[in-house]
Amino acid sequence: MLLNREANDGKAYMNILFLGLIVQFRNLVSCEEGQDLVEYALILAIIALGATASMQTLSSMISSLYTALSTTFAKAL
């Protein structure tokens, strides 16, 4: 009889733990606080990608400008 009671108490304890786990999982799934952070990270990544692409184009334009200026000054001297 004592063994049966301990087994039932163990099952009840496991059921309580399992139900608690289910409640925590549902709270985690329905929580929307972390979604804002992911959206901001995606926006930041897109901005960084655009800035990198524009800087590469801008750097090549600046390089050609300095090459043209140095050529012009070299001819003038």
mmCIF file of the N, C-alpha and C atoms, coordinates in Angstrom:
data_MODEL
# 
_entry.id   MODEL 
# 
loop_
_atom_site.group_PDB 
_atom_site.id 
_atom_site.type_symbol 
_atom_site.label_atom_id 
_atom_site.label_alt_id 
_atom_site.label_comp_id 
_atom_site.label_asym_id 
_atom_site.label_entity_id 
_atom_site.label_seq_id 
_atom_site.pdbx_PDB_ins_code 
_atom_site.Cartn_x 
_atom_site.Cartn_y 
_atom_site.Cartn_z 
_atom_site.occupancy 
_atom_site.B_iso_or_equiv 
_atom_site.pdbx_formal_charge 
_atom_site.auth_seq_id 
_atom_site.auth_comp_id 
_atom_site.auth_asym_id 
_atom_site.auth_atom_id 
_atom_site.pdbx_PDB_model_num 
ATOM 1   N N  . MET A 1 1  ? 0.818  -1.194 0.000   1.00 0.00 ? 1  MET A N  1 
ATOM 2   C CA . MET A 1 1  ? 0.000  0.000  0.000   1.00 0.00 ? 1  MET A CA 1 
ATOM 3   C C  . MET A 1 1  ? 0.864  1.261  0.000   1.00 0.00 ? 1  MET A C  1 
ATOM 4   N N  . LEU A 1 2  ? 1.950  1.230  0.769   1.00 0.00 ? 2  LEU A N  1 
ATOM 5   C CA . LEU A 1 2  ? 2.837  2.384  0.848   1.00 0.00 ? 2  LEU A CA 1 
ATOM 6   C C  . LEU A 1 2  ? 3.532  2.630  -0.493  1.00 0.00 ? 2  LEU A C  1 
ATOM 7   N N  . LEU A 1 3  ? 3.944  1.579  -1.153  1.00 0.00 ? 3  LEU A N  1 
ATOM 8   C CA . LEU A 1 3  ? 4.601  1.722  -2.453  1.00 0.00 ? 3  LEU A CA 1 
ATOM 9   C C  . LEU A 1 3  ? 3.645  2.309  -3.483  1.00 0.00 ? 3  LEU A C  1 
ATOM 10  N N  . ASN A 1 4  ? 2.399  1.906  -3.438  1.00 0.00 ? 4  ASN A N  1 
ATOM 11  C CA . ASN A 1 4  ? 1.401  2.412  -4.378  1.00 0.00 ? 4  ASN A CA 1 
ATOM 12  C C  . ASN A 1 4  ? 1.178  3.905  -4.152  1.00 0.00 ? 4  ASN A C  1 
ATOM 13  N N  . ARG A 1 5  ? 1.156  4.328  -2.893  1.00 0.00 ? 5  ARG A N  1 
ATOM 14  C CA . ARG A 1 5  ? 0.948  5.749  -2.582  1.00 0.00 ? 5  ARG A CA 1 
ATOM 15  C C  . ARG A 1 5  ? 2.134  6.571  -3.062  1.00 0.00 ? 5  ARG A C  1 
ATOM 16  N N  . GLU A 1 6  ? 3.352  6.089  -2.867  1.00 0.00 ? 6  GLU A N  1 
ATOM 17  C CA . GLU A 1 6  ? 4.535  6.812  -3.330  1.00 0.00 ? 6  GLU A CA 1 
ATOM 18  C C  . GLU A 1 6  ? 4.548  6.903  -4.845  1.00 0.00 ? 6  GLU A C  1 
ATOM 19  N N  . ALA A 1 7  ? 4.117  5.848  -5.498  1.00 0.00 ? 7  ALA A N  1 
ATOM 20  C CA . ALA A 1 7  ? 4.057  5.871  -6.968  1.00 0.00 ? 7  ALA A CA 1 
ATOM 21  C C  . ALA A 1 7  ? 3.034  6.889  -7.437  1.00 0.00 ? 7  ALA A C  1 
ATOM 22  N N  . ASN A 1 8  ? 1.891  6.959  -6.775  1.00 0.00 ? 8  ASN A N  1 
ATOM 23  C CA . ASN A 1 8  ? 0.868  7.942  -7.151  1.00 0.00 ? 8  ASN A CA 1 
ATOM 24  C C  . ASN A 1 8  ? 1.347  9.359  -6.877  1.00 0.00 ? 8  ASN A C  1 
ATOM 25  N N  . ASP A 1 9  ? 2.054  9.568  -5.757  1.00 0.00 ? 9  ASP A N  1 
ATOM 26  C CA . ASP A 1 9  ? 2.597  10.892 -5.467  1.00 0.00 ? 9  ASP A CA 1 
ATOM 27  C C  . ASP A 1 9  ? 3.634  11.294 -6.513  1.00 0.00 ? 9  ASP A C  1 
ATOM 28  N N  . GLY A 1 10 ? 4.428  10.338 -6.955  1.00 0.00 ? 10 GLY A N  1 
ATOM 29  C CA . GLY A 1 10 ? 5.420  10.605 -7.995  1.00 0.00 ? 10 GLY A CA 1 
ATOM 30  C C  . GLY A 1 10 ? 4.764  10.964 -9.317  1.00 0.00 ? 10 GLY A C  1 
ATOM 31  N N  . LYS A 1 11 ? 3.680  10.268 -9.632  1.00 0.00 ? 11 LYS A N  1 
ATOM 32  C CA . LYS A 1 11 ? 2.951  10.583 -10.873 1.00 0.00 ? 11 LYS A CA 1 
ATOM 33  C C  . LYS A 1 11 ? 2.320  11.962 -10.785 1.00 0.00 ? 11 LYS A C  1 
ATOM 34  N N  . ALA A 1 12 ? 1.760  12.287 -9.623  1.00 0.00 ? 12 ALA A N  1 
ATOM 35  C CA . ALA A 1 12 ? 1.144  13.605 -9.445  1.00 0.00 ? 12 ALA A CA 1 
ATOM 36  C C  . ALA A 1 12 ? 2.200  14.699 -9.555  1.00 0.00 ? 12 ALA A C  1 
ATOM 37  N N  . TYR A 1 13 ? 3.361  14.455 -8.966  1.00 0.00 ? 13 TYR A N  1 
ATOM 38  C CA . TYR A 1 13 ? 4.451  15.438 -9.035  1.00 0.00 ? 13 TYR A CA 1 
ATOM 39  C C  . TYR A 1 13 ? 4.908  15.626 -10.482 1.00 0.00 ? 13 TYR A C  1 
ATOM 40  N N  . MET A 1 14 ? 5.043  14.538 -11.214 1.00 0.00 ? 14 MET A N  1 
ATOM 41  C CA . MET A 1 14 ? 5.445  14.632 -12.618 1.00 0.00 ? 14 MET A CA 1 
ATOM 42  C C  . MET A 1 14 ? 4.375  15.338 -13.453 1.00 0.00 ? 14 MET A C  1 
ATOM 43  N N  . ASN A 1 15 ? 3.102  15.082 -13.137 1.00 0.00 ? 15 ASN A N  1 
ATOM 44  C CA . ASN A 1 15 ? 2.019  15.772 -13.854 1.00 0.00 ? 15 ASN A CA 1 
ATOM 45  C C  . ASN A 1 15 ? 2.069  17.267 -13.594 1.00 0.00 ? 15 ASN A C  1 
ATOM 46  N N  . ILE A 1 16 ? 2.333  17.635 -12.341 1.00 0.00 ? 16 ILE A N  1 
ATOM 47  C CA . ILE A 1 16 ? 2.420  19.062 -12.002 1.00 0.00 ? 16 ILE A CA 1 
ATOM 48  C C  . ILE A 1 16 ? 3.601  19.702 -12.733 1.00 0.00 ? 16 ILE A C  1 
ATOM 49  N N  . LEU A 1 17 ? 4.742  19.032 -12.755 1.00 0.00 ? 17 LEU A N  1 
ATOM 50  C CA . LEU A 1 17 ? 5.902  19.562 -13.471 1.00 0.00 ? 17 LEU A CA 1 
ATOM 51  C C  . LEU A 1 17 ? 5.627  19.690 -14.964 1.00 0.00 ? 17 LEU A C  1 
ATOM 52  N N  . PHE A 1 18 ? 4.999  18.680 -15.531 1.00 0.00 ? 18 PHE A N  1 
ATOM 53  C CA . PHE A 1 18 ? 4.693  18.697 -16.957 1.00 0.00 ? 18 PHE A CA 1 
ATOM 54  C C  . PHE A 1 18 ? 3.711  19.812 -17.301 1.00 0.00 ? 18 PHE A C  1 
ATOM 55  N N  . LEU A 1 19 ? 2.682  19.993 -16.470 1.00 0.00 ? 19 LEU A N  1 
ATOM 56  C CA . LEU A 1 19 ? 1.720  21.077 -16.715 1.00 0.00 ? 19 LEU A CA 1 
ATOM 57  C C  . LEU A 1 19 ? 2.398  22.440 -16.585 1.00 0.00 ? 19 LEU A C  1 
ATOM 58  N N  . GLY A 1 20 ? 3.302  22.574 -15.626 1.00 0.00 ? 20 GLY A N  1 
ATOM 59  C CA . GLY A 1 20 ? 4.058  23.815 -15.491 1.00 0.00 ? 20 GLY A CA 1 
ATOM 60  C C  . GLY A 1 20 ? 4.911  24.094 -16.713 1.00 0.00 ? 20 GLY A C  1 
ATOM 61  N N  . LEU A 1 21 ? 5.510  23.037 -17.262 1.00 0.00 ? 21 LEU A N  1 
ATOM 62  C CA . LEU A 1 21 ? 6.313  23.178 -18.467 1.00 0.00 ? 21 LEU A CA 1 
ATOM 63  C C  . LEU A 1 21 ? 5.453  23.614 -19.653 1.00 0.00 ? 21 LEU A C  1 
ATOM 64  N N  . ILE A 1 22 ? 4.271  23.037 -19.760 1.00 0.00 ? 22 ILE A N  1 
ATOM 65  C CA . ILE A 1 22 ? 3.351  23.418 -20.839 1.00 0.00 ? 22 ILE A CA 1 
ATOM 66  C C  . ILE A 1 22 ? 2.941  24.881 -20.707 1.00 0.00 ? 22 ILE A C  1 
ATOM 67  N N  . VAL A 1 23 ? 2.651  25.319 -19.487 1.00 0.00 ? 23 VAL A N  1 
ATOM 68  C CA . VAL A 1 23 ? 2.259  26.717 -19.264 1.00 0.00 ? 23 VAL A CA 1 
ATOM 69  C C  . VAL A 1 23 ? 3.408  27.653 -19.628 1.00 0.00 ? 23 VAL A C  1 
ATOM 70  N N  . GLN A 1 24 ? 4.636  27.307 -19.221 1.00 0.00 ? 24 GLN A N  1 
ATOM 71  C CA . GLN A 1 24 ? 5.784  28.150 -19.551 1.00 0.00 ? 24 GLN A CA 1 
ATOM 72  C C  . GLN A 1 24 ? 6.019  28.198 -21.064 1.00 0.00 ? 24 GLN A C  1 
ATOM 73  N N  . PHE A 1 25 ? 5.845  27.074 -21.735 1.00 0.00 ? 25 PHE A N  1 
ATOM 74  C CA . PHE A 1 25 ? 6.028  27.036 -23.182 1.00 0.00 ? 25 PHE A CA 1 
ATOM 75  C C  . PHE A 1 25 ? 4.987  27.900 -23.881 1.00 0.00 ? 25 PHE A C  1 
ATOM 76  N N  . ARG A 1 26 ? 3.742  27.819 -23.440 1.00 0.00 ? 26 ARG A N  1 
ATOM 77  C CA . ARG A 1 26 ? 2.688  28.657 -24.049 1.00 0.00 ? 26 ARG A CA 1 
ATOM 78  C C  . ARG A 1 26 ? 2.962  30.134 -23.816 1.00 0.00 ? 26 ARG A C  1 
ATOM 79  N N  . ASN A 1 27 ? 3.449  30.479 -22.622 1.00 0.00 ? 27 ASN A N  1 
ATOM 80  C CA . ASN A 1 27 ? 3.793  31.878 -22.346 1.00 0.00 ? 27 ASN A CA 1 
ATOM 81  C C  . ASN A 1 27 ? 4.932  32.345 -23.238 1.00 0.00 ? 27 ASN A C  1 
ATOM 82  N N  . LEU A 1 28 ? 5.904  31.470 -23.455 1.00 0.00 ? 28 LEU A N  1 
ATOM 83  C CA . LEU A 1 28 ? 7.039  31.819 -24.308 1.00 0.00 ? 28 LEU A CA 1 
ATOM 84  C C  . LEU A 1 28 ? 6.597  32.019 -25.750 1.00 0.00 ? 28 LEU A C  1 
ATOM 85  N N  . VAL A 1 29 ? 5.709  31.170 -26.239 1.00 0.00 ? 29 VAL A N  1 
ATOM 86  C CA . VAL A 1 29 ? 5.237  31.266 -27.619 1.00 0.00 ? 29 VAL A CA 1 
ATOM 87  C C  . VAL A 1 29 ? 4.381  32.519 -27.813 1.00 0.00 ? 29 VAL A C  1 
ATOM 88  N N  . SER A 1 30 ? 3.565  32.852 -26.823 1.00 0.00 ? 30 SER A N  1 
ATOM 89  C CA . SER A 1 30 ? 2.672  33.998 -26.980 1.00 0.00 ? 30 SER A CA 1 
ATOM 90  C C  . SER A 1 30 ? 3.340  35.325 -26.634 1.00 0.00 ? 30 SER A C  1 
ATOM 91  N N  . CYS A 1 31 ? 4.540  35.280 -26.100 1.00 0.00 ? 31 CYS A N  1 
ATOM 92  C CA . CYS A 1 31 ? 5.250  36.507 -25.722 1.00 0.00 ? 31 CYS A CA 1 
ATOM 93  C C  . CYS A 1 31 ? 5.732  37.227 -26.976 1.00 0.00 ? 31 CYS A C  1 
ATOM 94  N N  . GLU A 1 32 ? 5.463  38.510 -27.070 1.00 0.00 ? 32 GLU A N  1 
ATOM 95  C CA . GLU A 1 32 ? 5.838  39.287 -28.255 1.00 0.00 ? 32 GLU A CA 1 
ATOM 96  C C  . GLU A 1 32 ? 6.952  40.284 -27.971 1.00 0.00 ? 32 GLU A C  1 
ATOM 97  N N  . GLU A 1 33 ? 7.535  40.248 -26.784 1.00 0.00 ? 33 GLU A N  1 
ATOM 98  C CA . GLU A 1 33 ? 8.560  41.221 -26.436 1.00 0.00 ? 33 GLU A CA 1 
ATOM 99  C C  . GLU A 1 33 ? 9.832  41.027 -27.245 1.00 0.00 ? 33 GLU A C  1 
ATOM 100 N N  . GLY A 1 34 ? 10.233 39.799 -27.495 1.00 0.00 ? 34 GLY A N  1 
ATOM 101 C CA . GLY A 1 34 ? 11.457 39.528 -28.218 1.00 0.00 ? 34 GLY A CA 1 
ATOM 102 C C  . GLY A 1 34 ? 11.353 39.785 -29.709 1.00 0.00 ? 34 GLY A C  1 
ATOM 103 N N  . GLN A 1 35 ? 10.144 39.851 -30.237 1.00 0.00 ? 35 GLN A N  1 
ATOM 104 C CA . GLN A 1 35 ? 9.969  40.059 -31.673 1.00 0.00 ? 35 GLN A CA 1 
ATOM 105 C C  . GLN A 1 35 ? 10.439 41.439 -32.093 1.00 0.00 ? 35 GLN A C  1 
ATOM 106 N N  . ASP A 1 36 ? 10.274 42.438 -31.248 1.00 0.00 ? 36 ASP A N  1 
ATOM 107 C CA . ASP A 1 36 ? 10.734 43.784 -31.583 1.00 0.00 ? 36 ASP A CA 1 
ATOM 108 C C  . ASP A 1 36 ? 12.242 43.798 -31.770 1.00 0.00 ? 36 ASP A C  1 
ATOM 109 N N  . LEU A 1 37 ? 12.956 43.100 -30.914 1.00 0.00 ? 37 LEU A N  1 
ATOM 110 C CA . LEU A 1 37 ? 14.406 43.046 -31.005 1.00 0.00 ? 37 LEU A CA 1 
ATOM 111 C C  . LEU A 1 37 ? 14.853 42.411 -32.316 1.00 0.00 ? 37 LEU A C  1 
ATOM 112 N N  . VAL A 1 38 ? 14.172 41.369 -32.735 1.00 0.00 ? 38 VAL A N  1 
ATOM 113 C CA . VAL A 1 38 ? 14.517 40.704 -33.997 1.00 0.00 ? 38 VAL A CA 1 
ATOM 114 C C  . VAL A 1 38 ? 14.240 41.635 -35.172 1.00 0.00 ? 38 VAL A C  1 
ATOM 115 N N  . GLU A 1 39 ? 13.135 42.356 -35.120 1.00 0.00 ? 39 GLU A N  1 
ATOM 116 C CA . GLU A 1 39 ? 12.810 43.289 -36.201 1.00 0.00 ? 39 GLU A CA 1 
ATOM 117 C C  . GLU A 1 39 ? 13.853 44.400 -36.287 1.00 0.00 ? 39 GLU A C  1 
ATOM 118 N N  . TYR A 1 40 ? 14.276 44.940 -35.142 1.00 0.00 ? 40 TYR A N  1 
ATOM 119 C CA . TYR A 1 40 ? 15.302 45.986 -35.147 1.00 0.00 ? 40 TYR A CA 1 
ATOM 120 C C  . TYR A 1 40 ? 16.626 45.447 -35.668 1.00 0.00 ? 40 TYR A C  1 
ATOM 121 N N  . ALA A 1 41 ? 16.956 44.209 -35.332 1.00 0.00 ? 41 ALA A N  1 
ATOM 122 C CA . ALA A 1 41 ? 18.199 43.612 -35.820 1.00 0.00 ? 41 ALA A CA 1 
ATOM 123 C C  . ALA A 1 41 ? 18.158 43.439 -37.335 1.00 0.00 ? 41 ALA A C  1 
ATOM 124 N N  . LEU A 1 42 ? 17.009 43.029 -37.870 1.00 0.00 ? 42 LEU A N  1 
ATOM 125 C CA . LEU A 1 42 ? 16.884 42.891 -39.322 1.00 0.00 ? 42 LEU A CA 1 
ATOM 126 C C  . LEU A 1 42 ? 17.000 44.245 -40.023 1.00 0.00 ? 42 LEU A C  1 
ATOM 127 N N  . ILE A 1 43 ? 16.379 45.262 -39.464 1.00 0.00 ? 43 ILE A N  1 
ATOM 128 C CA . ILE A 1 43 ? 16.474 46.610 -40.048 1.00 0.00 ? 43 ILE A CA 1 
ATOM 129 C C  . ILE A 1 43 ? 17.917 47.086 -40.025 1.00 0.00 ? 43 ILE A C  1 
ATOM 130 N N  . LEU A 1 44 ? 18.602 46.853 -38.895 1.00 0.00 ? 44 LEU A N  1 
ATOM 131 C CA . LEU A 1 44 ? 20.006 47.253 -38.787 1.00 0.00 ? 44 LEU A CA 1 
ATOM 132 C C  . LEU A 1 44 ? 20.872 46.518 -39.799 1.00 0.00 ? 44 LEU A C  1 
ATOM 133 N N  . ALA A 1 45 ? 20.612 45.234 -40.009 1.00 0.00 ? 45 ALA A N  1 
ATOM 134 C CA . ALA A 1 45 ? 21.384 44.460 -40.987 1.00 0.00 ? 45 ALA A CA 1 
ATOM 135 C C  . ALA A 1 45 ? 21.160 44.988 -42.403 1.00 0.00 ? 45 ALA A C  1 
ATOM 136 N N  . ILE A 1 46 ? 19.928 45.347 -42.738 1.00 0.00 ? 46 ILE A N  1 
ATOM 137 C CA . ILE A 1 46 ? 19.634 45.888 -44.069 1.00 0.00 ? 46 ILE A CA 1 
ATOM 138 C C  . ILE A 1 46 ? 20.313 47.237 -44.265 1.00 0.00 ? 46 ILE A C  1 
ATOM 139 N N  . ILE A 1 47 ? 20.277 48.077 -43.246 1.00 0.00 ? 47 ILE A N  1 
ATOM 140 C CA . ILE A 1 47 ? 20.938 49.387 -43.331 1.00 0.00 ? 47 ILE A CA 1 
ATOM 141 C C  . ILE A 1 47 ? 22.446 49.211 -43.483 1.00 0.00 ? 47 ILE A C  1 
ATOM 142 N N  . ALA A 1 48 ? 23.037 48.285 -42.718 1.00 0.00 ? 48 ALA A N  1 
ATOM 143 C CA . ALA A 1 48 ? 24.478 48.052 -42.810 1.00 0.00 ? 48 ALA A CA 1 
ATOM 144 C C  . ALA A 1 48 ? 24.858 47.532 -44.190 1.00 0.00 ? 48 ALA A C  1 
ATOM 145 N N  . LEU A 1 49 ? 24.044 46.656 -44.747 1.00 0.00 ? 49 LEU A N  1 
ATOM 146 C CA . LEU A 1 49 ? 24.308 46.136 -46.085 1.00 0.00 ? 49 LEU A CA 1 
ATOM 147 C C  . LEU A 1 49 ? 24.246 47.255 -47.124 1.00 0.00 ? 49 LEU A C  1 
ATOM 148 N N  . GLY A 1 50 ? 23.242 48.108 -47.020 1.00 0.00 ? 50 GLY A N  1 
ATOM 149 C CA . GLY A 1 50 ? 23.120 49.236 -47.946 1.00 0.00 ? 50 GLY A CA 1 
ATOM 150 C C  . GLY A 1 50 ? 24.266 50.216 -47.802 1.00 0.00 ? 50 GLY A C  1 
ATOM 151 N N  . ALA A 1 51 ? 24.670 50.485 -46.555 1.00 0.00 ? 51 ALA A N  1 
ATOM 152 C CA . ALA A 1 51 ? 25.780 51.412 -46.332 1.00 0.00 ? 51 ALA A CA 1 
ATOM 153 C C  . ALA A 1 51 ? 27.081 50.844 -46.888 1.00 0.00 ? 51 ALA A C  1 
ATOM 154 N N  . THR A 1 52 ? 27.300 49.558 -46.706 1.00 0.00 ? 52 THR A N  1 
ATOM 155 C CA . THR A 1 52 ? 28.512 48.929 -47.230 1.00 0.00 ? 52 THR A CA 1 
ATOM 156 C C  . THR A 1 52 ? 28.545 48.993 -48.749 1.00 0.00 ? 52 THR A C  1 
ATOM 157 N N  . ALA A 1 53 ? 27.431 48.699 -49.385 1.00 0.00 ? 53 ALA A N  1 
ATOM 158 C CA . ALA A 1 53 ? 27.378 48.737 -50.852 1.00 0.00 ? 53 ALA A CA 1 
ATOM 159 C C  . ALA A 1 53 ? 27.597 50.160 -51.362 1.00 0.00 ? 53 ALA A C  1 
ATOM 160 N N  . SER A 1 54 ? 27.003 51.139 -50.711 1.00 0.00 ? 54 SER A N  1 
ATOM 161 C CA . SER A 1 54 ? 27.168 52.520 -51.175 1.00 0.00 ? 54 SER A CA 1 
ATOM 162 C C  . SER A 1 54 ? 28.579 53.027 -50.908 1.00 0.00 ? 54 SER A C  1 
ATOM 163 N N  . MET A 1 55 ? 29.208 52.580 -49.815 1.00 0.00 ? 55 MET A N  1 
ATOM 164 C CA . MET A 1 55 ? 30.581 53.009 -49.531 1.00 0.00 ? 55 MET A CA 1 
ATOM 165 C C  . MET A 1 55 ? 31.552 52.448 -50.563 1.00 0.00 ? 55 MET A C  1 
ATOM 166 N N  . GLN A 1 56 ? 31.324 51.236 -51.048 1.00 0.00 ? 56 GLN A N  1 
ATOM 167 C CA . GLN A 1 56 ? 32.198 50.667 -52.071 1.00 0.00 ? 56 GLN A CA 1 
ATOM 168 C C  . GLN A 1 56 ? 32.087 51.462 -53.364 1.00 0.00 ? 56 GLN A C  1 
ATOM 169 N N  . THR A 1 57 ? 30.884 51.838 -53.730 1.00 0.00 ? 57 THR A N  1 
ATOM 170 C CA . THR A 1 57 ? 30.684 52.653 -54.929 1.00 0.00 ? 57 THR A CA 1 
ATOM 171 C C  . THR A 1 57 ? 31.300 54.030 -54.742 1.00 0.00 ? 57 THR A C  1 
ATOM 172 N N  . LEU A 1 58 ? 31.073 54.614 -53.582 1.00 0.00 ? 58 LEU A N  1 
ATOM 173 C CA . LEU A 1 58 ? 31.609 55.949 -53.301 1.00 0.00 ? 58 LEU A CA 1 
ATOM 174 C C  . LEU A 1 58 ? 33.134 55.929 -53.271 1.00 0.00 ? 58 LEU A C  1 
ATOM 175 N N  . SER A 1 59 ? 33.718 54.878 -52.719 1.00 0.00 ? 59 SER A N  1 
ATOM 176 C CA . SER A 1 59 ? 35.181 54.826 -52.649 1.00 0.00 ? 59 SER A CA 1 
ATOM 177 C C  . SER A 1 59 ? 35.800 54.720 -54.040 1.00 0.00 ? 59 SER A C  1 
ATOM 178 N N  . SER A 1 60 ? 35.178 53.982 -54.933 1.00 0.00 ? 60 SER A N  1 
ATOM 179 C CA . SER A 1 60 ? 35.720 53.894 -56.296 1.00 0.00 ? 60 SER A CA 1 
ATOM 180 C C  . SER A 1 60 ? 35.574 55.231 -57.020 1.00 0.00 ? 60 SER A C  1 
ATOM 181 N N  . MET A 1 61 ? 34.497 55.949 -56.756 1.00 0.00 ? 61 MET A N  1 
ATOM 182 C CA . MET A 1 61 ? 34.321 57.274 -57.380 1.00 0.00 ? 61 MET A CA 1 
ATOM 183 C C  . MET A 1 61 ? 35.365 58.255 -56.842 1.00 0.00 ? 61 MET A C  1 
ATOM 184 N N  . ILE A 1 62 ? 35.626 58.215 -55.541 1.00 0.00 ? 62 ILE A N  1 
ATOM 185 C CA . ILE A 1 62 ? 36.630 59.108 -54.949 1.00 0.00 ? 62 ILE A CA 1 
ATOM 186 C C  . ILE A 1 62 ? 38.015 58.755 -55.461 1.00 0.00 ? 62 ILE A C  1 
ATOM 187 N N  . SER A 1 63 ? 38.296 57.462 -55.602 1.00 0.00 ? 63 SER A N  1 
ATOM 188 C CA . SER A 1 63 ? 39.594 57.035 -56.118 1.00 0.00 ? 63 SER A CA 1 
ATOM 189 C C  . SER A 1 63 ? 39.807 57.546 -57.546 1.00 0.00 ? 63 SER A C  1 
ATOM 190 N N  . SER A 1 64 ? 38.775 57.440 -58.407 1.00 0.00 ? 64 SER A N  1 
ATOM 191 C CA . SER A 1 64 ? 38.930 57.956 -59.769 1.00 0.00 ? 64 SER A CA 1 
ATOM 192 C C  . SER A 1 64 ? 39.075 59.469 -59.791 1.00 0.00 ? 64 SER A C  1 
ATOM 193 N N  . LEU A 1 65 ? 38.422 60.146 -58.865 1.00 0.00 ? 65 LEU A N  1 
ATOM 194 C CA . LEU A 1 65 ? 38.553 61.604 -58.799 1.00 0.00 ? 65 LEU A CA 1 
ATOM 195 C C  . LEU A 1 65 ? 39.979 61.998 -58.442 1.00 0.00 ? 65 LEU A C  1 
ATOM 196 N N  . TYR A 1 66 ? 40.575 61.335 -57.443 1.00 0.00 ? 66 TYR A N  1 
ATOM 197 C CA . TYR A 1 66 ? 41.953 61.633 -57.060 1.00 0.00 ? 66 TYR A CA 1 
ATOM 198 C C  . TYR A 1 66 ? 42.940 61.255 -58.165 1.00 0.00 ? 66 TYR A C  1 
ATOM 199 N N  . THR A 1 67 ? 42.654 60.183 -58.884 1.00 0.00 ? 67 THR A N  1 
ATOM 200 C CA . THR A 1 67 ? 43.516 59.806 -60.005 1.00 0.00 ? 67 THR A CA 1 
ATOM 201 C C  . THR A 1 67 ? 43.471 60.871 -61.089 1.00 0.00 ? 67 THR A C  1 
ATOM 202 N N  . ALA A 1 68 ? 42.282 61.373 -61.369 1.00 0.00 ? 68 ALA A N  1 
ATOM 203 C CA . ALA A 1 68 ? 42.143 62.442 -62.384 1.00 0.00 ? 68 ALA A CA 1 
ATOM 204 C C  . ALA A 1 68 ? 42.837 63.709 -61.924 1.00 0.00 ? 68 ALA A C  1 
ATOM 205 N N  . LEU A 1 69 ? 42.697 64.047 -60.636 1.00 0.00 ? 69 LEU A N  1 
ATOM 206 C CA . LEU A 1 69 ? 43.366 65.251 -60.129 1.00 0.00 ? 69 LEU A CA 1 
ATOM 207 C C  . LEU A 1 69 ? 44.890 65.103 -60.177 1.00 0.00 ? 69 LEU A C  1 
ATOM 208 N N  . SER A 1 70 ? 45.395 63.947 -59.799 1.00 0.00 ? 70 SER A N  1 
ATOM 209 C CA . SER A 1 70 ? 46.858 63.769 -59.811 1.00 0.00 ? 70 SER A CA 1 
ATOM 210 C C  . SER A 1 70 ? 47.387 63.791 -61.239 1.00 0.00 ? 70 SER A C  1 
ATOM 211 N N  . THR A 1 71 ? 46.626 63.253 -62.175 1.00 0.00 ? 71 THR A N  1 
ATOM 212 C CA . THR A 1 71 ? 47.036 63.290 -63.578 1.00 0.00 ? 71 THR A CA 1 
ATOM 213 C C  . THR A 1 71 ? 47.072 64.724 -64.079 1.00 0.00 ? 71 THR A C  1 
ATOM 214 N N  . THR A 1 72 ? 46.045 65.500 -63.711 1.00 0.00 ? 72 THR A N  1 
ATOM 215 C CA . THR A 1 72 ? 45.971 66.895 -64.121 1.00 0.00 ? 72 THR A CA 1 
ATOM 216 C C  . THR A 1 72 ? 47.129 67.704 -63.549 1.00 0.00 ? 72 THR A C  1 
ATOM 217 N N  . PHE A 1 73 ? 47.433 67.489 -62.259 1.00 0.00 ? 73 PHE A N  1 
ATOM 218 C CA . PHE A 1 73 ? 48.542 68.224 -61.633 1.00 0.00 ? 73 PHE A CA 1 
ATOM 219 C C  . PHE A 1 73 ? 49.887 67.783 -62.204 1.00 0.00 ? 73 PHE A C  1 
ATOM 220 N N  . ALA A 1 74 ? 50.018 66.501 -62.538 1.00 0.00 ? 74 ALA A N  1 
ATOM 221 C CA . ALA A 1 74 ? 51.273 66.018 -63.108 1.00 0.00 ? 74 ALA A CA 1 
ATOM 222 C C  . ALA A 1 74 ? 51.528 66.631 -64.476 1.00 0.00 ? 74 ALA A C  1 
ATOM 223 N N  . LYS A 1 75 ? 50.474 66.819 -65.266 1.00 0.00 ? 75 LYS A N  1 
ATOM 224 C CA . LYS A 1 75 ? 50.610 67.430 -66.585 1.00 0.00 ? 75 LYS A CA 1 
ATOM 225 C C  . LYS A 1 75 ? 50.922 68.915 -66.465 1.00 0.00 ? 75 LYS A C  1 
ATOM 226 N N  . ALA A 1 76 ? 50.376 69.555 -65.416 1.00 0.00 ? 76 ALA A N  1 
ATOM 227 C CA . ALA A 1 76 ? 50.555 70.987 -65.235 1.00 0.00 ? 76 ALA A CA 1 
ATOM 228 C C  . ALA A 1 76 ? 51.988 71.310 -64.829 1.00 0.00 ? 76 ALA A C  1 
ATOM 229 N N  . LEU A 1 77 ? 52.634 70.410 -64.132 1.00 0.00 ? 77 LEU A N  1 
ATOM 230 C CA . LEU A 1 77 ? 54.002 70.691 -63.683 1.00 0.00 ? 77 LEU A CA 1 
ATOM 231 C C  . LEU A 1 77 ? 54.941 70.345 -64.792 1.00 0.00 ? 77 LEU A C  1 
# 
